[in-house]
């Protein structure tokens, strides 16, 4: 799976259903590229298109249960990889990581905010 596909699934998991144009802006790709990507992920059963109840002209891209499961599995694999690697650090290195956690959390929040706001 491409990084853009994985990032798009993670965005949908984090923010809920989105328009293709919004997804394209958030992921930094063109609308035609996102349309093609959504078509492939739809064919794989990871996403589906649904109508927007508030505007019948709009189609939203939504995660399927298979897509949500993929995101969870991928995140868990990342957690296990970090657990293994952290287990190889010295005590001082672990303490340095713990001290850096507030700054890392803030970076993650900033990145999340940036991804949720469509680029102009």
SULGICOR-V740947 format. One record per pair of residues at least 6 apart in sequence whose C-alpha atoms are under 8 Angstrom apart, sorted by sequence separation. I is the first residue (numbers start at 1). J is the second residue. If there is no record, write none. Layout:
# SULGICOR-V740947
i=I j=J
i=I j=J
This chain:
# SULGICOR-V740947
i=12 j=18
i=24 j=30
i=25 j=31
i=41 j=47
i=42 j=48
i=51 j=57
i=52 j=58
i=24 j=31
i=42 j=49
i=51 j=58
i=52 j=59
i=51 j=59
i=52 j=60
i=86 j=94
i=24 j=33
i=38 j=47
i=50 j=59
i=51 j=60
i=21 j=31
i=24 j=34
i=49 j=59
i=50 j=60
i=20 j=31
i=23 j=34
i=49 j=60
i=50 j=61
i=49 j=61
i=50 j=62
i=21 j=34
i=48 j=61
i=49 j=62
i=20 j=34
i=47 j=61
i=48 j=62
i=8 j=23
i=20 j=35
i=47 j=62
i=48 j=63
i=47 j=63
i=48 j=64
i=46 j=63
i=47 j=64
i=20 j=38
i=46 j=64
i=8 j=27
i=45 j=64
i=46 j=65
i=7 j=27
i=46 j=66
i=47 j=67
i=45 j=66
i=46 j=67
i=45 j=67
i=46 j=68
i=4 j=27
i=38 j=61
i=5 j=37
i=5 j=41
i=19 j=58
i=20 j=59
i=19 j=59
i=20 j=60
i=19 j=60
i=20 j=61
i=18 j=60
i=19 j=61
i=17 j=60
i=18 j=61
i=17 j=61
i=18 j=62
i=17 j=62
i=16 j=62
i=17 j=63
i=16 j=63
i=12 j=61
i=12 j=62
i=13 j=63
i=12 j=63
i=9 j=63
i=13 j=68
i=9 j=67
i=13 j=71
i=9 j=68
i=10 j=71
i=9 j=71
i=6 j=71
i=27 j=115
i=26 j=115
i=26 j=116
i=26 j=117
i=28 j=119
i=26 j=118
i=25 j=118
i=26 j=119
i=25 j=119
i=23 j=118
i=25 j=120
i=22 j=118
i=15 j=116
i=11 j=115
i=11 j=116
